[in-house]
Amino acid sequence: MRYWLLKIGFFALLLIVDSCVEPFSPPETNSDENYLVIDGFLNVGGTDSTRIELRRTQNVNASAAPAIETGAQLWVEEENGETSPLSESGWGLYTLPPRQFNRGGQVQVED
């Protein structure tokens, strides 16, 4: 008898907990804004290539792959004004061969 009451109590608790969940869909996840996403790594040590990917945002419920940004012109500009262009090595993938940058200076990637 006691085991039977424990099972009913557990089942009632499960129903109560499950019924409190309401779906939440913030407007940001359903927007169709077309923001540029810049994802990458600037290697200043010179032992590996710099790699940057460019994509566009999409609705979180979309089933298609994100739009790839091709044909962009990217370069790295050092504080002293020296620039190094990145070359497109794949769909939306831009690379710069290994190179030493001044670790004490400022570096920025521009398009």
Solvent accessible surface area in square Angstrom, and as a share of the most:
residue,aa,sasa,rsa
1,M,173,0.77
2,R,208,0.76
3,Y,152,0.58
4,W,141,0.50
5,L,100,0.50
6,L,125,0.62
7,K,113,0.48
8,I,77,0.39
9,G,39,0.38
10,F,135,0.56
11,F,122,0.51
12,A,45,0.35
13,L,102,0.51
14,L,96,0.48
15,L,98,0.49
16,I,107,0.54
17,V,90,0.52
18,D,98,0.51
19,S,87,0.56
20,C,96,0.57
21,V,112,0.64
22,E,144,0.64
23,P,138,0.87
24,F,173,0.72
25,S,71,0.46
26,P,36,0.23
27,P,104,0.65
28,E,133,0.60
29,T,47,0.27
30,N,63,0.32
31,S,43,0.28
32,D,119,0.61
33,E,91,0.41
34,N,97,0.50
35,Y,137,0.52
36,L,64,0.32
37,V,52,0.30
38,I,114,0.58
39,D,71,0.37
40,G,51,0.49
41,F,134,0.56
42,L,48,0.24
43,N,17,0.09
44,V,51,0.29
45,G,12,0.12
46,G,18,0.18
47,T,125,0.73
48,D,90,0.46
49,S,43,0.28
50,T,2,0.01
51,R,119,0.44
52,I,8,0.04
53,E,42,0.19
54,L,3,0.02
55,R,57,0.21
56,R,65,0.24
57,T,51,0.29
58,Q,71,0.32
59,N,31,0.16
60,V,102,0.59
61,N,113,0.58
62,A,45,0.35
63,S,122,0.79
64,A,71,0.55
65,A,85,0.66
66,P,57,0.36
67,A,60,0.47
68,I,74,0.38
69,E,47,0.21
70,T,57,0.33
71,G,63,0.61
72,A,32,0.24
73,Q,142,0.63
74,L,8,0.04
75,W,77,0.27
76,V,1,0.00
77,E,49,0.22
78,E,17,0.08
79,E,121,0.54
80,N,118,0.61
81,G,45,0.43
82,E,82,0.37
83,T,72,0.42
84,S,8,0.05
85,P,101,0.64
86,L,13,0.07
87,S,70,0.45
88,E,73,0.33
89,S,71,0.46
90,G,33,0.32
91,W,209,0.73
92,G,1,0.01
93,L,43,0.21
94,Y,0,0.00
95,T,32,0.18
96,L,11,0.05
97,P,90,0.57
98,P,72,0.45
99,R,67,0.24
100,Q,124,0.55
101,F,10,0.04
102,N,100,0.51
103,R,177,0.65
104,G,78,0.75
105,G,20,0.19
106,Q,136,0.61
107,V,40,0.23
108,Q,96,0.43
109,V,57,0.33
110,E,49,0.22
111,D,115,0.59
